[in-house]
Amino acid sequence: MAAIGKIRSWGPVLVTVIGLALFAFIAEEMFRSCEASKNNERQQVGEVLGERINVQDFQALVDEYQEVIKMTQGRENLSEDELNQIKDQVWNTFVSNKIIETEAEKLGLTVTDEELQNILREGKNSMLMQTPFVNQQTGRFDVTALQKFLNDYKANQNPQIAEQYKSIYDYWTFIEKNLRQQTLAQKYQALLSHCLLSNPVSAKAAFEGRQQESDILLASLPYSNIKDSEVKVEDSDLKAKFGELKEQFKQYIETRDIKYVDFQVKASQADVEALLQTMKDASQKLQSGAAAAEVVRKAQSQIPYIGLPVTSRALPSDIAARVDSMTVGQTTDPFETTADNTLNVVKLLNKQQLPDSVEFRMIQVGGATAEAAQKTADSIYTALKGGAPFDSIAKKYGQEGTKQWLTSSQYQNQTSIDADTKDYLTSLNTMAPGEMKNFKFSQGNVIAQVTDRRAIVTKYDVAIIKHTIDFSKQTYSDAYNKFSQYVSENKTIEDLEKNADKFGFKVSERANMTNAEHNVAGVRATREALKWIFDAKAGDVSPLYECGSNDHLMVVALDKIHPVGYRSLESVLAEVTADVLRDKKFDMLKGKFDGVKSIAEAKAKGAKVDSVKQITFGSPAFIQSTGASEPALAGAVAATKAGEFHAVPVKGNGGAYVFQVLNVNQPKGEFNAKETEAGLKQQAMQAASRFMQELYQKANVVDKRYLFF
């Protein structure tokens, strides 16, 4: 009992301790939950209609499309720019499909399996023509070939072709998915098209607007007659015009204005002279007869020497332009090519007329030992020389001996070729049709016979030393130290601009950057700078960035942020001011036309008079005297009868106008109501095709790809 009493006396303390422990436990779980939520959020590349996509899922879509490009184009690798294009296309496709799927779901639109099968049976969709299941005889998609492949793929047990089958299957899966998405979008757009109608009245007006032509005498007073400095623009004018045009300045994504310094490190004079000496040494060695392959290798040329005659197609353009005028044995002095920033030395070792394509057939001969293979090959060669049929001998040794073509492009761009292969290729290029030779390789023998030679061209055996004019480590270090000092001493935008000249740098500007861009100022490897721009505050100055191909130094200052919504008057001041100036200039010019009742009177007031023919309501008139396209003038002319003088000044894009209609040419063609209505409906459909822009703006799209790619 005493123990129980003791415990009871500790009751309040225990409650407090237990309460604190529970709170700590709950807080820890809350912290873990919040941390997990933050980590998950950090992995999101974007959001559409409230649905997020994480970086792994997006990368999977990019990889899928990348493999499709490689397969359809026969490519192994894609450039950085091509990969960026793929990422943009995948993102845009993902957003569009998500929006269409959401809208279609509201309307109950779907694409059934039966609909997809009908598309496959018809075989007319353009995507189907990009698959391996096109019948080569009919040129049409063959659904039975697809079904056979799918059955073979499921039943395939051969590991040697499994990878190839998997690639084709993945490609077909991609096509099928895109077929469904494309069909759903077409159904949605078709449904929308039935909401757009035309009628005979509007068709008649449209027909006459296109066909009816007017010839006029035009009196114009260009706005350029008045200097901008002669026009007084008040703040109230700007505010009023901004309010009038405000909807034009609404933006749906955030943009940012930056100021930056981008300095590209280039080779110093000392660097150039050091490289030039190396190139001179190499030139002298080639002239003295040193082994070309060894000289090229030691000079670390970008173009390896393979020791085979090649066509001019295999040579860099600057080298190809020189070799044809060189004599055999000639070696050039070092020369610069500014297009690729290189120094070059060239020696023409030989120039020959050789076939671009060689047809040949061969028999491969192996054996337990090299001696055994040689003995068998000698026996075969003797039999062939004695008149034995090539095909028969080939089949005796388990080969077809079929003829095949060897083209220059198959070998002339190789970076290295071993001695045996070099001898083999040289012989095939120089052997006459019908000539045969027994070649010995480390793995066995090959007996080859040339059967035809085509397209005799000039081929060059040329040693090329091409070296980029690179900067040295010391040059880069000096440039880095100077740029680093500039960045460290100037921490504000104002200081960056004020002291740029002192350090020999230039501050550039870039307005309205979006986070969908892949680099800053067109410089490669600037993703970290891009991330900084969209995380910084106005007025911030970035750290120093090393970017480009390790040859650029950059500092960025965030000047302004333009959030989603209406732009400020300050940010669009130039556009608003231009509109205000035009309005005021028109008001000043139209007064000159007061009381004018004829073209002659307008001319007396200083107007320039021109004859303008074939003005239609359907297309704006271009006026030479003002250099502007004038839709308003075309509308006014269409509403004026022949012989009438239009005394009310027309406010145009380039000036003020009055005119007299000389004659009106009535439509020459026959009005076809149904045909014209169909054309109007097609125009309406083209306008309605912009529905995606409207849906996009309402989808609350968030793009954070810049954080990852």
QUICORDA-V737275 format. One line per field, one symbol per residue. phi: phi as a letter, one per 20 degrees, with the letter a starting at -180 (. if undefined). A space follows every 10 residues. Layout:
phi=???
//
This chain:
phi=.ffffffffe ggffffffff ffffffffff ffffffffff ffeeerbcln eeceffffff ffffffffff ffdmdecdff ffffffffff ffffffffff gfffffemeb deffffffff ffmdfffffe efdeffeemd fdffffffff ffffefceff dfffffffff ffgfffffff ffffffffff ffffedccbg fffffffffe efdcdcdddc cffffdfgfe dedegfffff ffffdgffde cdcfccdccb cddefcfeff ffffffffff fffffffenf gfffffffel ffdfedmcfc fffedggffg feffeeefnf cefgcedfgd lcdcccceea ccecffcceb cbcecdafcf ffffffffff fffffeofff ffffffdmce mffbdddgff cfdfebcfff fffffffffd fegnfcbddd dfeqdcdccf dacclfcecc ececdccfee eegfffffff ffffffffec dcfffgffdf fgendcedcb elfdfefdbd lmefldffff ffgecedgnf dfffdebmel cccbccceeb ddffpeffgf fcgfffffff gfffffffff ffegmfcbff ffffeofedc ecdlecffbf eedffdmcec ffffffffed ffnedeefge edfdrdccbc efbcefgefe fdgfffffff fffffffffe gffffffeel fdddfffcc
//
